[in-house]
Amino acid sequence: PAGLPVARKRCMAIWSDVQARAFLVAVADDELYAMWVLFLTTGLRRGEIAALRWEDVDLERATMAVVRNRVSAGRGKAVSVHQPKTRGGRRNVALDATSIEVLRLHRTAQREERLRLGPAWMDSGYVFCGIDGAALHPDTITGTFRTIVTDLDLPRIRLHDLRHTSATLALKAGVHPKVVSERLGHATVGITLDLYSHVLDSMQAEAAEQIGDVIFGNQISGGAGL
């Protein structure tokens, strides 16, 4: 209807694979390095990362269960824990070998810190917590990321854009959109296709060449030979 504001999608900012690797190199000594790795390799939401507990992670089977979401109503306000809103939101996410190794090292460091602090350690059970074991406020994660990026020679992106970066790099690597959708916890693959349609459009030329290679076997022939 005339006179009503038009809803517009916010421009999606992402890092390239080179920029993502540069970020991980820059935060290699950060106590929450494993968290930054998971943001990029899994595409989990901030609340899902903040709600991840060790009981949800199976390092032997290289998978983790996303079963809850820690949501903040604003900086300094209480955090509530919810189950995923959709069936797709509750999911198992496979982990790559490097992420598994990073998580093992993170768990070892956390256990050492727990022993060092003794009774002062707060056993929250969360994979990513403060130096005293207390649960991280979701807004603290956002603020920390913003501070880190400010000091790096990388494009300024939001924390949520790490999720977009993960999905975009997966699609460009040839991961099927249905698999990407399941890893992101989208209710339907249609949401993924709509959200990342620009990525798929940019892959059209590559797809055309791949199809041509299959059909013609990389052989350039005259029309009469076809």
N, C-alpha and C positions, 0 to 999 in steps of 0.2 A: 504493500500500500504506500501511496505517496506520503512523504513527510516522515516516514519511519527511518531510523538509522540503518545503514547497511552493515551487516556483520562481515568483518574481514578477518581472514586468517593472519596471525602474526607471522612475519617473515621468519623462516626457520634458519638459524645459524648453526653451522656444523664445522668440525675440524676435518681436515684430510687425514689419511692414514699417517702421513709424515708428521703432521702437527700433533696428532694423538700420541704418537711415540715420543715426540719431543716433550710433551707434557709429562708422560710417565717417567722419562729420564729425569726431569726437573724435580719430581716429587719422590724419587727413589728412596730418599732418607727420611721421608715423612712417616710418622708413627701410624698413619692411616693409609699408607701406600696401598695395601690390599683393597681398601674400600674404593680408591680411585680406579684400580684395575678392574674391579667388578662393575663399576658404573659403565666402563667402556666395553667390557667383554660380554656383559649380559643385558645391558639396556634396562636394568631395573629402575623403578621410580625411587625418588628420595625416601619416601615413607617405607618402601619395601626394604631398602638397604638398612634403614634405621631400625627396622623391626626384625631383622635377620638374627636368629639365635643359633648357637652352635648345634643344638639338637635338630636344626633344620638342614644342616650341612652333612653330606655323606662324602668324605674325602676319598674313601676307597672306591666308591662307585662313580665318583666325579659328577655329582649332581647335588642340587639343593632345592628345597621345597619353599615356595613362596606362599605363605598361609596367613599373613597378617600385614597390616599397614599402620605405621605410627604417624598420626596426622597432627599438625600444629595449627592452632587457630591464630597464631601470630607470635612475634618475638616476645618472650617473657611470659607467654600464656601456657596453660597446661597442655599436655600432649595426651591424645586419646588413641587407643588401639582398636582397630576395626578389622574385620575379615574382608577379603576382596569383594568388590561390589558384584562382580560377575563370575560365572563358572570358569571362564578363561583366565580370570585374574588369579585364581588359585591353581598353581601349576608347579611342575617340576622343570627346572632349568639345568641343562647339561653344562658342564664346565670343561674348559680346555686344560691341557696338561700344565701350562704355565700358571694359570690362575690357581690350580690346585696346589702347586708348589709354593706360590705366594701365600696362600691361605695357611699352609702348614707352618711356614716361617712365622706368620702373624700369630698363629695359635701358640707356638713355642714362646715367642716374645711376651705374649699376654700372660702365659703361665708363670714365666720368670718374674714379671712385674707383680703378679698376685703373691708369689712367695716373698718377694722383697717387702711388700707393704703389710703382709700378714693381716691382722684384724682390721686394719684401715681400708682393706680392699672391699669394695661393694660388689658382691657376686650377682650381677644383673643377668648374666647368661647371654648377653648380646655379643655378637661377633665383633661389632665396632662400638667401642665405649670410650669414656674419658680415661685419663691416666689413673684414676682411682677405681675404675671398673663401673662407674655409674653410666646409665644410659645416656647416649648423646641426644640432645635436643635437635630435631630436624633442621631448625633454623641455624643452629651452630654449624651444621654441615654446609649449608648454603653460604654462610658468612665466611667460613674457612676457604671454600673454593674461590669465592670472589676475591679474597685477599691474595691467594696464591696466584691467580691469573693476572692480577694487577701488576705483579712484578715480573711477568714473563713476556717475552717477545712473541706473543701469539695473539690471534684475533680474540677479542673479548666475547665470550659466549656465556650464557646462563648455565647453571648447574643442570637444568633439565635438558639442555642441548647436548649433554653427554649421551643421553638416551637417544636423541635424534642422530647423533654421530654414530653410535653403535649400530643402529638400524640401517643407516645409509651405507656404512662400510660393509655390513653383512650382505645387503642387496647387491652392491657393486661387486662383491666377491662371488656372486652367483648363488647365494643361499636362497632357496625357494621362498617366495613371499609368505606361504602358509606356515613355514617353519619360523620365519621372522615374527609373524603375527603371534604364534604360540609362545615364543620366548618373551615377547613384549607384554603378553597378557591381554591383548586386544580381544574384545568380545567376538569379533568376526574378522576374517581376512580382508573384507571390504574396507574396514577402517584403515588397515595398513596400506592397502592399495591407494586409497584416497589421500592419505596423509603423505605418502611418499611417491605419489604419481610422477613428480618431477624427476625422481631418480630413475624410475622405470622408463620414462620418456627418453632420458639421456642415454639409455642402454639400447635403444632401438637400432642404431647403426651397427653396434657390436653384434646384436642378435642377427641382423640381416647377413653379416659376414659369416657368422657361425652356421646359419642355415644354408648359405651358399656353399660353404666348405663341405657340408654333409651331402648335399645333392650333387654337386659337381666334382667332388673329390679333389678340390684344389687344382683341377685341370682346366686350362683355358682352351676351349675348342671353338671351331667355326660353327655357325648355325646348322650346317648340313650334318654335322656329327652328333647333334643332340637328338 
